[in-house]
Amino acid sequence: MSTAARSLDLAVIGNCEVAALIDETATIVWGCLPRLDADPVFCTLLDAEAGPDAQGLFAIELQGRAEATQRYLRNTAILETILGDGDGNRLRVLDFCPRFRRAAGSSGR
């Protein structure tokens, strides 16, 4: 692994059972499935040299990307990332983890 560090300016989405860390370009760089204590499925957070063809990530790439902005939608846990290119085109990515009701007989909270 390189000594260059991957940015730790990450957003989190989750639903109390699963969670993921997402970087400023809407790439999922860490996430465990099917539970928080499971082995990571997306794990490029630990590999600073991971490029666009790396395994262990989920990414959407905008050719000629010139900018990226990210925020949570007001009063929600929905993460909005907007990627823009030099020609004024924009790509909007919404990330979230829905909550599900538990099976009958549980509290359903």
Backbone as CSV, one residue per row, in Angstrom:
resi,resn,N_x,N_y,N_z,CA_x,CA_y,CA_z,C_x,C_y,C_z
1,MET,0.843,-1.183,0.000,0.000,0.000,0.000,0.879,1.234,0.000
2,SER,0.485,2.232,-0.735,1.224,3.476,-0.839,1.126,4.269,0.460
3,THR,2.091,5.180,0.646,2.030,6.036,1.823,1.066,7.193,1.615
4,ALA,0.637,7.418,0.351,-0.363,8.458,0.091,-1.687,8.042,0.706
5,ALA,-2.315,8.956,1.403,-3.557,8.626,2.104,-4.774,8.972,1.251
6,ARG,-5.776,8.121,1.321,-7.053,8.401,0.673,-7.777,9.414,1.550
7,SER,-8.550,10.293,0.929,-9.282,11.309,1.688,-10.227,10.647,2.685
8,LEU,-10.270,11.196,3.879,-11.189,10.703,4.896,-12.386,11.633,5.046
9,ASP,-12.591,12.518,4.086,-13.771,13.378,4.065,-14.884,12.568,3.418
10,LEU,-15.543,11.743,4.231,-16.513,10.772,3.745,-17.888,11.015,4.337
11,ALA,-18.901,10.645,3.570,-20.281,10.702,4.057,-20.701,9.275,4.401
12,VAL,-21.677,9.147,5.281,-22.154,7.831,5.677,-23.640,7.713,5.371
13,ILE,-24.022,6.549,4.877,-25.435,6.199,4.754,-25.616,4.886,5.487
14,GLY,-26.779,4.665,6.044,-27.021,3.427,6.769,-28.451,3.335,7.250
15,ASN,-28.782,2.158,7.795,-30.150,1.947,8.283,-30.181,1.137,9.581
16,CYS,-29.128,1.186,10.360,-28.985,0.467,11.624,-28.650,-1.014,11.428
17,GLU,-28.646,-1.501,10.214,-28.239,-2.873,9.940,-27.050,-2.921,8.987
18,VAL,-27.014,-2.016,8.025,-25.888,-1.895,7.094,-25.494,-0.431,7.022
19,ALA,-24.272,-0.188,6.577,-23.793,1.179,6.405,-22.737,1.189,5.318
20,ALA,-22.532,2.365,4.729,-21.511,2.533,3.705,-20.892,3.915,3.852
21,LEU,-19.618,4.018,3.474,-18.918,5.295,3.442,-18.746,5.688,1.985
22,ILE,-19.058,6.943,1.678,-19.076,7.417,0.302,-18.190,8.652,0.199
23,ASP,-17.298,8.662,-0.812,-16.406,9.808,-0.964,-17.067,10.921,-1.769
24,GLU,-16.318,11.991,-1.992,-16.872,13.187,-2.628,-17.274,12.997,-4.084
25,THR,-16.896,11.872,-4.704,-17.278,11.607,-6.093,-18.372,10.551,-6.187
26,ALA,-19.077,10.286,-5.097,-20.177,9.316,-5.019,-19.699,7.872,-5.122
27,THR,-18.443,7.612,-4.831,-17.902,6.260,-4.840,-18.062,5.628,-3.465
28,ILE,-18.660,4.449,-3.419,-18.749,3.708,-2.159,-17.391,3.055,-1.934
29,VAL,-16.675,3.526,-0.912,-15.315,3.053,-0.655,-15.230,2.056,0.492
30,TRP,-16.294,1.947,1.284,-16.309,0.962,2.368,-17.751,0.622,2.683
31,GLY,-17.998,-0.651,2.887,-19.319,-1.092,3.291,-19.320,-2.573,3.590
32,CYS,-19.996,-2.951,4.644,-20.105,-4.356,5.044,-21.520,-4.849,4.778
33,LEU,-21.612,-6.027,4.212,-22.911,-6.640,3.926,-22.876,-8.083,4.389
34,PRO,-23.909,-8.645,4.887,-25.247,-8.090,5.046,-25.460,-7.393,6.380
35,ARG,-24.397,-7.326,7.230,-24.527,-6.670,8.542,-23.292,-5.834,8.805
36,LEU,-23.395,-4.930,9.783,-22.270,-4.059,10.110,-21.025,-4.814,10.568
37,ASP,-21.211,-5.985,11.193,-20.050,-6.732,11.686,-19.546,-7.768,10.684
38,ALA,-20.026,-7.727,9.448,-19.575,-8.654,8.404,-18.282,-8.147,7.772
39,ASP,-17.652,-8.996,6.990,-16.463,-8.578,6.250,-16.861,-7.526,5.215
40,PRO,-15.971,-6.553,4.943,-16.319,-5.515,3.979,-16.412,-6.055,2.553
41,VAL,-17.431,-5.604,1.839,-17.590,-5.917,0.425,-16.907,-4.828,-0.386
42,PHE,-17.130,-3.586,0.007,-16.469,-2.445,-0.605,-15.379,-2.011,0.360
43,CYS,-14.112,-2.072,-0.055,-13.047,-1.829,0.922,-11.847,-1.082,0.336
44,THR,-12.025,-0.293,-0.711,-10.894,0.444,-1.255,-10.447,1.583,-0.353
45,LEU,-11.190,1.873,0.680,-10.776,2.886,1.645,-9.390,2.562,2.188
46,LEU,-9.064,1.284,2.263,-7.787,0.845,2.817,-6.666,0.807,1.786
47,ASP,-6.969,1.066,0.496,-5.969,0.992,-0.567,-5.845,2.345,-1.244
48,ALA,-4.818,3.116,-0.897,-4.637,4.460,-1.438,-4.303,4.457,-2.919
49,GLU,-3.840,3.325,-3.455,-3.468,3.261,-4.866,-4.600,2.772,-5.753
50,ALA,-5.756,2.517,-5.194,-6.873,1.987,-5.974,-7.258,2.970,-7.066
51,GLY,-7.294,2.487,-8.285,-7.658,3.308,-9.428,-9.067,3.001,-9.878
52,PRO,-9.460,3.516,-11.058,-10.830,3.321,-11.535,-11.179,1.874,-11.855
53,ASP,-10.176,1.016,-12.066,-10.438,-0.392,-12.358,-10.294,-1.279,-11.131
54,ALA,-10.168,-0.677,-9.962,-9.958,-1.436,-8.727,-11.205,-2.224,-8.353
55,GLN,-10.982,-3.290,-7.599,-12.084,-4.060,-7.053,-12.346,-3.565,-5.637
56,GLY,-13.552,-3.802,-5.148,-13.879,-3.405,-3.787,-14.458,-2.011,-3.687
57,LEU,-15.023,-1.511,-4.789,-15.680,-0.220,-4.751,-16.877,-0.241,-5.694
58,PHE,-17.747,0.731,-5.528,-18.873,0.919,-6.446,-18.820,2.367,-6.863
59,ALA,-18.596,2.619,-8.158,-18.369,3.986,-8.616,-19.135,4.297,-9.887
60,ILE,-19.479,5.551,-10.021,-20.016,6.117,-11.254,-19.016,7.176,-11.673
61,GLU,-18.562,7.096,-12.913,-17.538,8.018,-13.360,-18.086,8.921,-14.460
62,LEU,-17.898,10.219,-14.319,-18.295,11.189,-15.331,-17.041,11.598,-16.088
63,GLN,-17.016,11.317,-17.397,-15.851,11.683,-18.199,-15.652,13.190,-18.168
64,GLY,-14.422,13.605,-17.972,-14.108,15.032,-17.948,-14.621,15.750,-16.716
65,ARG,-14.786,15.003,-15.612,-15.307,15.615,-14.386,-14.428,16.790,-13.971
66,ALA,-15.070,17.927,-13.739,-14.362,19.135,-13.333,-14.727,19.578,-11.923
67,GLU,-15.877,19.102,-11.424,-16.299,19.508,-10.088,-17.171,18.435,-9.452
68,ALA,-17.253,18.495,-8.138,-18.119,17.587,-7.379,-18.569,18.312,-6.117
69,THR,-19.872,18.251,-5.845,-20.401,18.818,-4.609,-21.251,17.745,-3.935
70,GLN,-21.326,17.830,-2.624,-22.038,16.797,-1.877,-22.708,17.413,-0.664
71,ARG,-23.925,16.914,-0.370,-24.659,17.384,0.807,-25.739,16.370,1.143
72,TYR,-26.212,16.422,2.386,-27.392,15.652,2.777,-28.609,16.520,2.487
73,LEU,-29.653,15.932,1.918,-30.883,16.678,1.702,-31.454,17.055,3.062
74,ARG,-32.006,18.224,3.152,-32.473,18.792,4.425,-33.403,17.833,5.173
75,ASN,-33.102,17.633,6.448,-33.895,16.801,7.363,-34.021,15.349,6.910
76,THR,-33.026,14.848,6.196,-33.028,13.451,5.747,-31.638,12.859,5.926
77,ALA,-31.551,11.561,5.708,-30.256,10.869,5.660,-29.936,10.505,4.211
78,ILE,-30.501,11.275,3.270,-30.255,11.053,1.843,-29.092,11.926,1.409
79,LEU,-28.072,11.288,0.841,-26.867,11.978,0.400,-26.986,12.311,-1.086
80,GLU,-26.802,13.576,-1.415,-26.850,14.027,-2.806,-25.440,14.422,-3.240
81,THR,-24.974,13.842,-4.337,-23.694,14.202,-4.931,-23.966,14.684,-6.339
82,ILE,-23.433,15.839,-6.685,-23.574,16.367,-8.042,-22.190,16.461,-8.651
83,LEU,-22.017,15.752,-9.766,-20.763,15.758,-10.506,-20.961,16.596,-11.766
84,GLY,-20.009,17.450,-12.082,-20.113,18.292,-13.263,-18.881,18.175,-14.135
85,ASP,-19.070,18.335,-15.457,-17.931,18.308,-16.372,-17.648,19.716,-16.891
86,GLY,-16.629,19.845,-17.703,-16.222,21.142,-18.227,-17.199,21.750,-19.214
87,ASP,-18.130,20.967,-19.745,-19.111,21.462,-20.714,-20.422,21.895,-20.068
88,GLY,-20.496,21.864,-18.759,-21.705,22.280,-18.060,-22.708,21.164,-17.807
89,ASN,-22.368,19.923,-18.167,-23.256,18.788,-17.896,-23.183,18.419,-16.424
90,ARG,-24.285,17.924,-15.864,-24.349,17.553,-14.457,-24.941,16.161,-14.310
91,LEU,-24.454,15.443,-13.308,-24.960,14.121,-12.955,-25.290,14.165,-11.471
92,ARG,-26.527,13.804,-11.125,-26.971,13.824,-9.731,-27.093,12.385,-9.240
93,VAL,-26.424,12.080,-8.127,-26.460,10.752,-7.523,-27.068,10.882,-6.137
94,LEU,-28.104,10.078,-5.856,-28.729,10.046,-4.531,-28.418,8.704,-3.889
95,ASP,-27.833,8.733,-2.706,-27.510,7.521,-1.960,-28.281,7.513,-0.655
96,PHE,-28.863,6.355,-0.320,-29.559,6.205,0.953,-29.733,4.714,1.229
97,CYS,-30.034,4.389,2.464,-30.345,3.017,2.872,-31.750,3.025,3.452
98,PRO,-32.692,2.380,2.788,-34.050,2.359,3.337,-34.113,1.509,4.598
99,ARG,-35.020,1.854,5.469,-35.279,1.040,6.662,-36.420,0.100,6.352
100,PHE,-36.326,-1.098,6.847,-37.354,-2.103,6.597,-38.005,-2.495,7.908
101,ARG,-39.272,-2.820,7.854,-39.955,-3.334,9.042,-39.459,-4.744,9.311
102,ARG,-39.302,-5.045,10.564,-38.853,-6.383,10.947,-39.995,-7.374,10.801
103,ALA,-39.659,-8.634,10.845,-40.659,-9.708,10.729,-41.697,-9.598,11.847
104,ALA,-42.846,-10.189,11.621,-43.928,-10.166,12.610,-43.426,-10.671,13.953
105,GLY,-43.876,-10.048,15.000,-43.492,-10.469,16.348,-42.362,-9.612,16.931
106,SER,-41.704,-8.826,16.094,-40.649,-7.951,16.618,-41.229,-6.552,16.806
107,SER,-40.454,-5.695,17.393,-40.939,-4.355,17.731,-41.142,-3.481,16.495
108,GLY,-40.445,-3.761,15.384,-40.624,-2.986,14.165,-40.110,-1.561,14.239
109,ARG,-39.223,-1.289,15.175,-38.702,0.082,15.325,-37.615,0.368,14.357
